[in-house]
Amino acid sequence: MDFKSVLSMLIKSFEKNNIHYALMGGFALGLWGVGRTTVDIDFLVRREDMNGIDRIMHDAGYECKYSSENVSQYVSPLKVFGEVDFLHAFREASLEMLQRAEEKEIFDELLKITVLKPEDLIGLKLQAIKNDPLRWRNDMADIESLINIYGRKLDLSLVKKYFLIFDMENLYIKLIEGKNK
């Protein structure tokens, strides 16, 4: 996948169409310093923007392979353009994630992109583990990397909130409170 070309095209289209988005997933982790390989691009977008997203993706030659209330997956028939997935934000927590997202420069400052904050990436990783326990090893490695990199710089009240939402308070105590003793 040509990440630079795809992200450049998408960001320009999102801005032109007033799409509220934030990068998430493996590419976002990389922007926060967590070394991770990825083969696709993942975005959090407002559900109300999905008609615009659908138009943008189809105009760019992507096919919608899956769509539900919560997620949409688009795949290009050309390998160079790969797969782009969208998580639909419509609940309070995910809409707040979009509001907190930060702008970062990528590709030697040639492009600016909005990226979810580390705390919110942790929250989504916890949700992924809760939804599919088989993801535990990889997602926990990502969570621990973010905690190791950002430590006390994290908004720990927000991080704790995510652990509580997914009934993982003991894990929070082990990962966060255990390190701060």
C-alpha positions in Angstrom: 0.0 0.0 0.0 1.3 3.5 -0.9 0.4 5.1 2.5 1.6 8.5 1.4 -0.5 8.7 -1.7 -3.6 7.3 -0.1 -3.4 9.5 3.0 -2.7 12.6 0.9 -5.8 11.9 -1.3 -8.0 11.1 1.7 -7.0 14.0 3.9 -7.6 16.5 1.0 -11.0 14.9 0.3 -11.9 14.9 4.0 -11.0 18.6 4.3 -12.8 19.5 1.1 -16.0 17.7 2.3 -15.7 18.9 6.0 -15.3 15.3 7.2 -14.5 15.0 10.9 -11.9 12.3 11.3 -9.0 11.0 13.3 -6.4 8.4 12.3 -6.3 5.3 14.6 -4.8 1.8 14.4 -1.3 0.8 13.6 -0.3 3.9 11.6 -1.5 6.1 14.4 0.5 4.1 16.9 3.6 4.6 14.8 3.0 8.4 14.9 3.1 8.2 18.7 6.3 6.2 18.7 5.1 2.7 18.9 6.9 0.6 16.3 4.2 -1.4 14.5 3.8 -2.8 11.1 0.4 -2.3 9.4 -1.2 -3.1 6.1 -4.2 -0.9 6.2 -5.4 2.6 7.3 -7.9 3.0 10.1 -10.0 6.1 10.8 -12.5 7.1 13.4 -15.2 9.3 11.7 -18.6 10.7 12.7 -21.3 8.3 11.6 -23.2 11.2 10.1 -20.2 11.8 7.7 -20.4 8.2 6.3 -22.4 9.2 3.2 -19.6 11.6 2.3 -17.0 9.0 3.1 -18.8 6.5 0.9 -18.8 9.0 -2.0 -15.1 9.8 -1.5 -14.1 6.1 -1.3 -16.2 5.1 -4.4 -14.8 8.1 -6.4 -11.3 6.9 -5.5 -12.1 3.5 -6.9 -12.6 1.6 -3.6 -15.3 -1.0 -3.1 -17.3 -1.2 0.2 -16.7 -4.8 1.3 -18.5 -4.5 4.6 -20.6 -2.0 6.4 -22.6 -2.1 9.7 -23.8 0.4 12.2 -20.3 0.5 13.7 -17.7 0.0 11.0 -17.1 0.1 7.2 -14.4 -1.5 5.2 -13.2 -0.3 1.8 -10.8 -2.2 -0.5 -9.2 -1.0 -3.7 -8.9 -3.5 -6.5 -5.4 -2.1 -6.9 -3.0 -3.4 -4.3 -1.2 -0.1 -4.2 -4.3 1.6 -2.7 -5.0 -1.2 -0.2 -7.7 -1.2 2.5 -9.2 1.6 4.5 -11.4 0.9 7.5 -13.7 3.4 9.3 -15.0 3.1 12.8 -18.2 5.1 13.1 -18.3 7.6 16.0 -21.8 8.2 17.3 -21.6 7.4 21.0 -20.5 10.1 23.5 -17.1 8.5 24.2 -16.1 8.1 20.5 -17.3 11.7 19.6 -15.2 13.0 22.5 -12.2 11.1 21.1 -12.6 13.0 17.9 -12.7 16.3 19.8 -9.5 15.4 21.6 -7.6 14.3 18.5 -4.4 16.2 17.7 -2.9 17.3 14.5 0.5 15.8 13.6 2.9 16.3 10.6 3.8 13.2 8.6 6.0 12.4 5.7 8.8 14.9 6.6 6.2 17.6 7.4 4.6 17.4 3.9 1.2 16.5 5.3 -0.8 17.2 8.4 -3.2 14.6 9.8 -5.5 14.4 12.8 -4.6 11.5 15.1 -6.3 10.0 18.1 -4.4 10.7 21.4 -2.6 7.8 23.1 -5.2 7.6 25.8 -8.0 7.0 23.3 -5.9 4.5 21.4 -5.6 2.6 24.6 -9.4 2.8 25.1 -9.9 1.3 21.6 -7.4 -1.4 22.2 -9.2 -2.4 25.4 -12.5 -2.5 23.5 -10.9 -4.7 20.8 -9.6 -7.1 23.5 -13.1 -7.2 25.2 -14.7 -7.9 21.8 -12.1 -10.5 20.8 -9.9 -12.0 23.6 -7.7 -13.6 20.9 -6.3 -10.1 20.3 -4.9 -9.9 23.8 -1.2 -10.4 23.0 -0.9 -7.9 20.2 -3.2 -5.2 21.7 -1.7 -5.5 25.2 1.8 -5.0 23.6 0.5 -1.8 22.0 -1.1 -0.6 25.3 2.1 -1.3 27.3 4.2 0.5 24.7 2.1 3.6 25.0 2.2 3.4 28.8 5.9 3.0 28.7 6.5 5.9 26.3 4.0 8.4 27.9 3.7 7.2 31.5 2.7 10.1 33.7 2.1 12.4 30.6 -1.1 10.4 30.0 -4.4 11.6 31.3 -4.6 8.7 33.8 -8.2 9.6 34.8 -9.2 9.0 31.2 -7.1 5.8 30.9 -8.6 4.5 34.1 -12.1 5.3 32.8 -11.5 3.1 29.8 -10.2 0.2 32.0 -13.4 0.5 34.2 -15.7 0.6 31.2 -14.4 -2.7 30.0 -14.3 -4.2 33.5 -10.5 -4.4 33.6 -9.8 -2.5 36.8 -7.3 -5.1 38.1 -5.3 -4.8 34.9 -5.2 -1.0 35.3 -3.9 -1.5 38.9 -1.2 -3.8 37.6 -0.2 -1.7 34.6 -0.5 1.8 36.0 -0.7 1.9 39.7 1.9 -0.9 40.1 4.5 1.1 38.2 3.8 4.3 40.2 4.6 2.6 43.6 
